[in-house]
Amino acid sequence: MCKILIVSDSHGSAELLEGLEKLHGQDVDLMIHCGDSELAEDDAAIKSFRSVRGNCDFLGNFPDDDTHVINGVKIFVTHGHLYSVKTTLGNLFYKAKELQADIVCFGHSHILGAEMVDDVLFINPGSIRLPRARKERTYVILELKDGKAMLQIHDYGNGERLELRQEFILPKKA
């Protein structure tokens, strides 16, 4: 079993990221930031996160994309602006297929969402600071266990939203 915290679009709030680390840092195996932290990469608040560059990240030398392989599951992380995610998941889907990624984590739209497209799970944790389409300041805890991806959606400061829990079965690899 592996737990991963996924957050995006914190837009300059070191306090929110420090709060996440305090709340979950000891309980998760990896903390991912999908970009637009607007912090320098040596800022103490972002150091515990594996972060990618968003369209508002001008201070750090973060990579545009990142990949992680955890328990045989390949996770591709990007902000999303380079793939036009506000209009389509198509570009991101083809990149995921090219990389043979099982899960894609991205942000940019500030809209919480999770969906399986063919055999790729797309996760957008929404925005912890400036949410759109809902009022909750969301982030995700992803648990990988026994071929399943279980998503716990959290509203910062108000805990998990149990009614938003989702579970996806990841395809078996040949």
C-alpha positions as CSV (number, residue, x, y, z in Angstrom):
1,M,0.0,0.0,0.0
2,C,1.1,3.5,-0.8
3,K,-0.4,6.9,0.0
4,I,0.2,10.0,-2.1
5,L,-0.9,13.5,-1.4
6,I,-1.7,15.5,-4.5
7,V,-2.2,19.3,-4.5
8,S,-2.2,22.0,-7.1
9,D,-2.6,25.7,-7.6
10,S,-1.6,27.0,-4.1
11,H,-0.6,30.3,-5.7
12,G,1.9,31.7,-3.3
13,S,0.6,30.3,-0.1
14,A,3.5,28.8,1.8
15,E,1.1,28.6,4.8
16,L,-1.3,26.2,3.1
17,L,1.6,23.9,2.0
18,E,3.1,23.9,5.4
19,G,-0.3,23.0,6.8
20,L,-0.6,20.1,4.5
21,E,2.8,18.8,5.5
22,K,1.9,19.1,9.1
23,L,-1.5,17.3,8.6
24,H,-0.3,14.5,6.4
25,G,3.5,14.5,6.0
26,Q,3.9,11.6,8.3
27,D,1.0,9.6,6.8
28,V,1.9,9.7,3.1
29,D,4.8,8.2,1.1
30,L,5.0,11.0,-1.4
31,M,3.6,14.6,-1.7
32,I,3.1,15.9,-5.3
33,H,2.4,19.5,-6.3
34,C,1.0,19.9,-9.8
35,G,2.3,23.4,-10.2
36,D,1.5,27.0,-9.7
37,S,2.9,27.1,-6.2
38,E,4.5,30.4,-7.1
39,L,7.3,29.6,-4.7
40,A,11.0,29.3,-5.2
41,E,12.2,25.7,-5.2
42,D,14.3,26.4,-2.1
43,D,11.3,27.7,-0.2
44,A,10.9,25.5,2.9
45,A,7.2,25.2,2.2
46,I,7.7,23.4,-1.1
47,K,10.8,21.4,-0.3
48,S,8.9,18.3,0.8
49,F,6.8,18.2,-2.4
50,R,7.8,16.8,-5.8
51,S,6.7,19.8,-7.9
52,V,6.3,20.7,-11.5
53,R,6.3,24.1,-13.1
54,G,3.0,25.8,-13.7
55,N,2.2,28.8,-15.9
56,C,2.6,31.1,-12.9
57,D,5.8,29.6,-11.6
58,F,8.6,32.0,-12.3
59,L,10.8,31.7,-9.2
60,G,11.9,28.0,-9.3
61,N,13.6,25.7,-11.8
62,F,10.9,23.1,-11.6
63,P,10.6,20.6,-14.4
64,D,7.6,20.9,-16.8
65,D,6.7,17.2,-16.2
66,D,7.7,14.5,-13.8
67,T,7.1,10.7,-13.5
68,H,7.1,8.4,-10.5
69,V,6.8,4.6,-10.5
70,I,5.3,3.3,-7.2
71,N,4.5,-0.3,-6.7
72,G,4.6,-0.8,-10.5
73,V,2.2,2.1,-11.1
74,K,3.5,4.8,-13.4
75,I,2.3,8.3,-12.4
76,F,2.8,11.2,-14.8
77,V,2.7,14.7,-13.3
78,T,2.3,18.0,-15.1
79,H,0.5,21.3,-14.6
80,G,-1.6,21.0,-17.7
81,H,-1.2,24.4,-19.4
82,L,1.2,22.9,-21.9
83,Y,-1.4,20.3,-22.9
84,S,-4.5,22.7,-23.1
85,V,-6.3,20.8,-20.3
86,K,-8.9,23.6,-20.0
87,T,-10.3,22.6,-23.3
88,T,-9.5,18.9,-23.7
89,L,-7.8,15.9,-22.0
90,G,-6.9,14.6,-25.5
91,N,-3.3,16.0,-25.6
92,L,-2.6,14.8,-22.1
93,F,-4.1,11.4,-22.9
94,Y,-1.8,10.9,-25.9
95,K,1.2,11.9,-23.7
96,A,0.2,9.5,-21.0
97,K,-0.1,6.7,-23.7
98,E,3.3,7.6,-25.0
99,L,4.8,7.4,-21.5
100,Q,2.8,4.3,-20.7
101,A,1.5,6.1,-17.6
102,D,-1.3,4.5,-15.5
103,I,-2.2,7.7,-13.7
104,V,-2.0,11.4,-14.7
105,C,-2.0,14.1,-12.1
106,F,-2.5,17.7,-13.3
107,G,-4.0,21.1,-12.3
108,H,-4.3,24.4,-14.1
109,S,-8.1,24.5,-14.3
110,H,-8.6,24.8,-10.5
111,I,-11.5,22.3,-11.0
112,L,-11.6,19.1,-8.9
113,G,-12.0,15.9,-11.0
114,A,-11.1,12.3,-11.5
115,E,-12.0,10.1,-14.4
116,M,-10.8,7.0,-16.2
117,V,-10.2,7.4,-19.9
118,D,-9.7,4.0,-21.5
119,D,-7.0,2.6,-19.1
120,V,-5.6,5.9,-17.8
121,L,-6.8,7.5,-14.5
122,F,-6.8,11.4,-14.7
123,I,-6.7,13.2,-11.3
124,N,-7.1,17.0,-10.9
125,P,-7.0,17.9,-7.2
126,G,-8.6,21.2,-7.9
127,S,-7.1,24.3,-6.2
128,I,-6.2,24.5,-2.5
129,R,-6.3,28.3,-2.7
130,L,-8.5,29.5,-5.5
131,P,-11.1,26.8,-6.4
132,R,-13.4,27.0,-9.3
133,A,-16.8,25.2,-9.8
134,R,-17.0,24.5,-6.1
135,K,-16.2,26.3,-2.9
136,E,-14.0,23.7,-1.2
137,R,-10.3,24.2,-1.2
138,T,-9.5,20.7,-2.3
139,Y,-6.6,18.3,-2.4
140,V,-6.4,14.5,-2.9
141,I,-5.0,11.6,-1.0
142,L,-4.5,8.8,-3.4
143,E,-4.1,5.3,-2.0
144,L,-2.7,2.6,-4.2
145,K,-3.5,-0.9,-3.0
146,D,-4.2,-4.3,-4.6
147,G,-4.6,-2.9,-8.2
148,K,-7.0,-0.2,-7.0
149,A,-6.7,3.6,-6.8
150,M,-8.7,5.0,-3.9
151,L,-9.2,8.8,-3.8
152,Q,-10.0,10.7,-0.7
153,I,-11.0,14.3,-1.4
154,H,-10.2,16.8,1.3
155,D,-11.4,20.3,1.9
156,Y,-8.5,22.2,3.5
157,G,-9.4,23.0,7.1
158,N,-12.6,21.0,7.0
159,G,-11.3,17.4,6.5
160,E,-12.3,14.7,4.1
161,R,-15.4,14.9,2.1
162,L,-16.6,11.3,2.5
163,E,-19.3,11.7,-0.2
164,L,-16.6,12.4,-2.8
165,R,-14.6,9.2,-2.2
166,Q,-13.9,7.3,-5.4
167,E,-12.3,4.0,-6.2
168,F,-10.9,3.0,-9.6
169,I,-9.6,-0.4,-10.7
170,L,-6.2,0.0,-12.5
171,P,-5.7,-2.2,-15.5
172,K,-3.5,-5.2,-15.1
173,K,-0.2,-5.0,-16.9
174,A,0.8,-7.8,-19.3
